[in-house]
Amino acid sequence: MKILIVDDSPDSQMLLKSALGGAGYTDLLIADSSLEAFKHLGMDDKSRVSTDIDLILMDILMPDMDGVEACRLIKSVEYLRDIPIIVVTVKDEINYLQRAFAAGAVDYITKPLNKMELLARVRSALRLKYEIDRRKNHEQELLKIMQQLEESIYVLKRLSSIDGVTEITNRRGFEDFLEQEWKRAIRYEIPLSLILLDIDYFKSYNDTYGHQKGDDCLKQVANALKQALHRPADMVARYGGEEFVLVLPNTNSQGAVLVAERLRTAIESLEIVHSKSDVSKHVTISLGVATMMPSLNSSHAALVEAADQALYLAKQEGRNRIKMSDLTSKNDPVKLAL
Amino acid sequence: MSILIVDDSIDSQLLLKSILKASGFSDLLIAGSSVEAFRLRGMENSGEPVGKEVDLILMDLLMPGLDGIEACRLIKTVEFLHDVPIILVTATEEVRYLEMALEAGALDFVSKPVNKVELLARVRSAIKLKYESDRRKALEKEMDKLRQQIAEHVKN
């Protein structure tokens, strides 16, 4: 623990030094004046942010600048604020003390110096400094721990919203995302489109090639869907089984159908052989597109429901095709075959 | 901030009480002896603390029965009192005892006859220390809680 002694009298300096030294406080700095003390504290250096001084013993009566004023100046510096200052005063200067306390002194010692008093006061102030240092360390550590916790929660949240097989967003992640985009669309009065799609004859694909190949197929499809999306705001998720879902914020029905067609051709051009498909030699998908202008009177369940119906129609009408429900107009689902 | 005064002299009790009250410390507990002080805080059962928490103890150094030195030593062995600062109230001729009391765990002292400026300087500085150690301990608790949370997250 480092102690700074500020006193203009060489006799006092000597006395303090020997009393403190005798008690094991050997890391002492001596200043003859307030200004010299400021130098020790680095107050002349504007870029300083710390010091290793733990306690200041400050004589009150000094020429030029007195101890009270020096105390006030030291306490006005951020990195020096927590260093305890004990003022040293002769008995009849007691009226100075109120000013010294107001300036931030923690306690005082009277001259002529009494060794026992000095050591008790120094020990007590150093304990205070030690507690302050520990408290500040803890505060920083706590901040670090909280950051860690936030990061791990973020990672876990991400993990819990990712599908294990395809490594794209899962049903839960999709529902969170849809809800959020639904609210955003209401706020900004922009359309929201959704594409629900299904791999054609996937059950027979699995039966023919086995579950391992089935999973590989799901992975390839998921990857191709992801690649086919060009806007970072769009999201693709595994809806369950061989069903996938895409959310396209701020996209009208025309835009959504264009995306759907891009997806359909993307899967087709993967050319994953499927001998048991009735519509193609390769794996294909059927897609249902739905678009809505979200409002407080409607729900996103209706959007999913509309896309589901459109998908059902696409299946009914022969698969490997797109159907859409445009709920932005009052029309019934438009049957649009591409 | 609650202050426990331990002094066998009624006059001393009254003086300390009036200075502290006049300076805004209204939450004062008075004990006429160390043993009574221990009873106030449940130390005699050597079990759970009773009564409300004390932030500072002002203790007469020389008392009949259990003196201030022994009392300091005992208080420092009790976990829930360990960090409560003890300021001794002492007449100047008791220097030898004072040294022993500081070794036994007292934080600092005020000399008799008690003077207002000195008492308040000591009390405020001790309360500052108590405040810092309370905050430090609260932070430690919070950190432990967070660490546990993290460990649980990792497990799941």
Interface residues (C-beta under 8 A of the other chain):
Chain A: I94 L97 Q98 F101 V106 D107 Y108 M116 E117 L119 A120 R121 R123 S124 A125 R127 L128 E131 I132 R134 R135 H138 E139 E141 L142 I145 M146 Q148 L149 S152 I153 L156
Chain B: V95 L98 E99 L102 L107 D108 F109 V117 A121 R122 R124 S125 A126 K128 L129 E132 S133 R135 R136 L139 E140 E142 M143 L146 R147 Q149 I150 H153 V154 N156
